[in-house]
Amino acid sequence: MEERADWLVMVLIGLLLLIWIGYGMRNWLFKPMPARVPEMPINEEIPDHPAVDMLERAGYEVLGGKIKVPLYFDVDGEEFYSRLFIDMIVRNDENILYLVKLARSRMPMDWTGSSIRDRLLPYFLLYPGCGGVLYVDVENHEVACIHFDWDEEDAIGYDE
């Protein structure tokens, strides 16, 4: 009788070990690939600009100045190059990093959903860990904090 109990315990331990190995292999094989997100660079050279004072008065600490993010595209074997510019990197009192875009008179912001998407979405997708984008309009003394999230309600399908 004792031999049977030992045999049953050994089979049970073996089954548990196989389940544990199978579960680990499944998680390892089907683990989603991490997105290729570059580290957020900080240019420690901070420009002497009125926006710096505005941001500090609004409660942000300016960590860095202008950053050029080089981009490369391969379209059917043809190479294309472009770049995105981030005007500053700041941090709020909760230690959350924000990207700063300065308003330009030659490219005014049209405050519609599609305009915000077209102008600012690349920054959210490039650095998804940032708290948002601060759009600073020095002429009008305005600092707009833009956050991005997915609209879950309208995510599946659409009517044409």
C-alpha positions in Angstrom: 0.0 0.0 0.0 2.9 2.3 0.9 4.5 1.7 -2.6 1.3 2.8 -4.3 1.1 6.1 -2.3 4.8 6.8 -3.1 4.1 6.1 -6.8 1.0 8.4 -6.8 2.9 11.2 -5.1 5.7 10.9 -7.7 3.2 11.0 -10.6 1.5 14.0 -9.1 4.8 15.8 -8.6 5.8 15.0 -12.2 2.5 16.3 -13.6 2.8 19.5 -11.6 6.4 19.9 -12.9 5.2 19.4 -16.5 2.4 21.9 -16.1 4.8 24.4 -14.7 7.3 23.9 -17.5 4.5 24.1 -20.1 3.2 27.3 -18.6 6.6 28.9 -18.6 7.3 27.9 -22.2 4.0 29.3 -23.3 4.6 32.6 -21.6 8.1 32.8 -23.0 7.0 31.9 -26.6 4.0 34.2 -26.7 5.4 37.1 -24.8 4.7 40.3 -26.8 7.8 41.9 -28.2 8.7 45.2 -26.5 8.2 48.3 -28.6 11.3 49.9 -29.9 11.1 53.1 -27.9 14.2 55.2 -27.7 15.4 56.6 -24.4 14.3 60.2 -24.0 17.4 62.3 -24.6 18.0 65.4 -22.5 20.0 68.3 -24.0 21.4 70.0 -20.9 21.9 73.2 -22.7 18.8 75.3 -21.7 18.1 78.3 -24.0 17.5 81.8 -22.6 13.9 82.0 -23.7 10.7 83.6 -22.2 9.1 80.2 -22.3 11.5 79.0 -19.6 10.2 81.6 -17.2 6.6 80.8 -18.1 7.1 77.1 -17.5 8.8 77.7 -14.1 6.0 80.0 -13.0 3.5 77.3 -14.0 5.3 74.9 -11.7 7.6 73.0 -14.0 11.4 72.5 -13.8 13.1 72.9 -17.2 15.5 69.9 -17.6 16.7 70.4 -21.1 16.6 72.4 -24.3 15.9 71.6 -28.0 16.3 68.0 -29.1 16.4 66.8 -32.7 15.0 63.3 -33.2 16.2 61.9 -36.5 13.8 59.6 -38.4 14.5 57.1 -41.1 11.9 55.6 -43.5 12.3 52.8 -46.0 9.5 52.8 -48.6 9.9 49.9 -51.1 13.7 50.2 -50.9 13.8 54.0 -51.2 15.2 55.8 -48.2 13.6 58.9 -46.7 14.9 61.0 -43.8 13.1 63.5 -41.6 13.2 64.7 -38.0 11.1 65.8 -35.2 12.0 68.7 -32.9 11.2 68.9 -29.2 11.7 72.4 -27.9 12.3 71.5 -24.2 11.9 68.7 -21.6 10.4 69.6 -18.3 9.4 67.9 -15.1 6.5 68.7 -12.8 6.5 68.4 -9.0 5.4 64.8 -9.2 8.5 63.9 -11.2 6.6 63.4 -14.4 8.4 64.3 -17.7 6.7 66.5 -20.3 7.7 67.4 -23.8 7.4 71.1 -24.7 6.4 72.4 -28.1 6.5 76.2 -28.6 3.8 77.9 -30.6 5.1 79.3 -33.9 3.4 82.2 -35.7 3.9 80.5 -39.1 2.2 77.3 -37.9 -0.7 78.3 -35.5 -2.4 75.5 -33.7 -6.0 74.8 -34.7 -7.5 73.5 -31.5 -9.5 70.6 -33.1 -9.1 66.9 -32.4 -7.7 66.2 -35.9 -5.2 69.1 -35.7 -4.0 68.1 -32.3 -3.6 64.5 -33.6 -1.7 65.6 -36.7 0.6 67.9 -34.9 1.3 66.2 -31.6 0.5 62.5 -31.8 4.0 61.6 -33.1 5.4 62.8 -29.8 3.1 60.7 -27.7 3.9 57.6 -29.9 7.6 58.3 -29.8 7.8 58.7 -26.0 4.7 57.0 -24.5 6.1 57.2 -21.0 5.9 61.0 -21.0 3.1 62.7 -19.0 2.0 64.8 -22.0 3.0 67.6 -24.2 3.0 71.2 -23.0 2.1 73.6 -25.8 3.6 77.0 -24.9 2.3 80.2 -26.5 4.6 82.9 -25.3 2.7 85.7 -27.1 -0.5 84.9 -25.4 1.1 83.8 -22.1 -0.5 80.4 -22.2 0.7 76.9 -21.3 -1.7 74.1 -22.5 -1.1 70.6 -21.1 -2.2 68.0 -23.6 -2.7 64.4 -22.5 -3.2 61.4 -24.9 -5.3 58.3 -24.4 -7.2 55.9 -26.6 -11.0 56.3 -27.1 -12.1 52.9 -26.1 -15.7 53.6 -27.0 -15.0 54.2 -30.7 -12.1 51.7 -31.1 -13.8 48.8 -33.0 -15.2 49.5 -36.5 -16.6 52.7 -37.9 -19.4 53.8 -40.2 -18.4 55.3 -43.5 
